[in-house]
Amino acid sequence: MTHDNGPWARPAPAPRPARRSPRAWLWLCLMAALVALIAALAHAFPEAVRTGDDWARVARAAGVAVLVSAGVFRGGRILRPQHLKYVAVWAGVIAILALGFAYRDEFAGVGRRLQLAFSVGEPVAGAEQELIVPQDADGGYVLVAKVNGQRVRFVVDTGASDTVLSPDDARRIGVDVDRLNYVLESETANGTGYGAPFVADRFDVGPLSLTNFRVTVNKTSLSASLLGMSFLSKLESFRFEDGKLVLRWREGPPA
């Protein structure tokens, strides 16, 4: 014997929330792809939709596409679910391709911007015969050069007339600093400093290569090697703009 009421009666099960069918989700994906396609085409061909009438025609065409696709998806007899899935996938692919074409100019610089964001002293190629050095967190400009094939980090210093190697960097690239003749004098914030002349067989900054490049090996320790005007003056130009140092040189080896 069963009782509908009473303390031992089972509570009625709660109604389950309605769930969207896979067909509805496919239709929503198709509509999102349609919106992306319209936005991409409007960006790529702004001259085609300039007035309110132009946008009204676009809206009418989109409305027809929405109504037709809604009828097809709701009926479900013309296309099977797997066919609807293919339609949605291809619509998404077409929308992505259209967005890539519309924003091709913006995407073209993404790679270089990523390089600038994550480069640690590595100069980044800009235009032809141009290198870009991003500003570091301390507000300075640090780049990696190769001295006789060995990597050395330099701080760009427009106030230094010479390019200066620290004793530690000089030892690392194979220079016997104890046998150098420290005859060059310079005035520093800490008084008179002494350096020794040294000629690097090769001095490479990115694709820019110098031969028999004169540098100075500092006698006392430095926090970093310095890239001075002896290098910068060989360029066609250098400028600081928007947190970047832009180096340009003429075709052929610098004088």
N, C-alpha and C positions, 0 to 999 in steps of 0.2 A: 504494500500500500504506500502510495507517495502523497506527499503534501506539498502544495505550492507555497504555503505560508507556514510560519512557525520558526522557532529558534534554530532548527536543524535544516532549514531550507537552504539550498545552494544559491548564492547570489547569481543573478543573470550575468553572463559574460559581457564585458565592456565592448562596445562596437569598435572594430579596428578602423583607424583612420584610412581614408581613401588614398590609394597610391596611384601615382601617374603611371600610365602604361608606357612601355618602351616606345610605342609609336608616338606618344605625346612628346617624349624627350627628343626623339629624332626630329620632330617638327620644330621644336624650340631651337635645336642646333642649326637647322636649316635657316630659320629666321635670323639667328645671330650671324650666320655666314652671309646672308643677304644684306644685312645692315653694314657689315664690314666691307662687302663688295661695293656698295653704293658710296660709302665714305672714301674708299680708295680711289674710285673712279672720279669722284668730285675733286679730290686732291690732285690727281694726275692731270685732269682736264678741266681746270677751273673756268676756262673760257666757255665751256659748254653749258654751265648752269650759273648764269649771272643775275637773272631776274626772278621775281616771284613766280611768274608764269612757268619758267623753266623748272623750278622746284615743284610746282604743282603737277607738271607732267610726270616728273620723277615719282612723286607721291602716288599718282594714279596708277602708274605702271607697277609700283611696289605693292599697292593695294590689290591689284588684280592677281599678282603672283601669290600674295598671302591667301586670298580667297580660294584660288585654284588649288594651291598646295594643301590648304586645310581640308578641302573637300576630298582630295585624293587620300590624304592620310586618315581621314575619318572613315571613309568608306572601306578602305583596306582590301578591296577586291581586285583593284587594277594592279596594285603592287604588293608583293609579299613583304614580310618584315625584313628579310635579308636584302631585298631590293631597295627598300626604304633606307636601310643602313648605308648601302653603297651611294645612294643619292646624297645623303647627308655628308658622307666622307668626301665625295668629289666636290660638293659645294664648299666645304671647308678648305680643301686644297686650292680651289680656284680663288677663294677669298684671300688666302695667305699669299698666293702668287700676285694677286692684284695689289695687296698692301705692300709687298716687296717692291713692285714696280713703281707704285705711287710715291713711296718714301725711299727710293733708291739713293737719292743724294744724302739723306740723313744717315742711312745705313752705311754709306761708303766710308764715313769717318769713324765708325764704331771701333774698328780694329785699332786704329791709331790712338783713339782716346783710351782704350784699354791698355795699350802699351804705355802711354804716358802715365796712367794711373798706377801701374804696377812696376814700372821700370825703376830699378834701384841704381841710378847712375848711368844706365845704358842710354846713349842718345838715340832718339827715334827719328827715322827718315821722314821728312816732310815732303815738300815739293822737290823738283829736280835740283840736285846739288844744294840741298838744305838739310840741316839737322836741327832737332828740337831737343832741348834739355829742360825737363820739368823742374820747378822749384821744389826743394825738399821741405820737410816739416819745420826746419829751423829758419826758413826764409832764404837759404843760400842755393847755389847751383853746383851740383856735384856731377861729374861725368867720369866714366871709365875710359882710359886710353890704354894703348899698348905701347910700351917702351921696350924696344928690341924683342918684341913678341910676348912680353910679360904684362899682365894686367895691373894697372895702377889707378887708384882712385884719386882724382884731382878736384880741389875746390876752385871754382872759377874766381879769380881775383883781378878785377880790372885796375886795381891800384898797384899791382906788382908789375914791374917792368920785365922781369924774367919769369920763365917757367922753372919752378923750384921743386926738386925732389927732396923728400925728407930722408934722413940717414937710414931709417928702417926700410923705406921703399927702395932706396938705392942698393942696399945690401941684398934685398930680396931678388932684384933683377940681375945680381951678379957683379955689382961694382965693389971693388976693394976700397972702401971709404978711408981706410987708414993710410993708403998710399997716395991719396989725392993732395993737391996743393991748394990750401984754402987762402987764396990771395984776393978774393973779391970781397969788398966791404960794402955793407948796406946799412942804412939807418932804420931801426925798427922801434917799436914802442918800448922795448926793453933795452934800448941802447944800440950800439954797433954790433952788427952780425957779420959772420964770415961764411963765405961759400967757395966752392971749388968748381971750375968749369968742367963740363963733361959733354961729349958729343954722342948723342944716340944715333946709331946707324939707321933705325927706323922709329918713327913716332906716328902712330895710327890713332885717329879718332873716327870711329865708324868707317865709312869708305874713304875718308880723307887720309892720305898717307904722305908723310914728309920724310926725307932722307937727310942724314947728317944734320940733325936738329940739335942746336945748342941748348943745354939746360944747365942749371946750377944745382949742385948738391949742397944742401945746407949742412953746416958743421954741427950745430946743436939740434936737438930733437924738435920736431914740429908735430902738431896734432894731425896734419894732413899735408900732402903735397899740393902745390899751388900751380894753377894754369894761368899764366900772366899774359901780358901784352906781346911778348915775343912770339906767342902762338896766335893770339887774336888779331894782331896787326897783319898777319899773312892772309886773312880772309878778305873777301870782298866787302862783307859787312857783318855786324852782329848787333842784335837789339834785344831789349827786354820788353815783353808785352804779355799781359794777362797771365802772369805767373809762369812764363816760359822764357827761356833764352833761345833765340833763333840764330843759328850760324849759317852763313851762306858763303860760297866760294865760286870762283870762276872755273870754267872748264879747263882741265889740265892741272898739273901740280902747281900749288901756290909758289910764288917767288920766295 
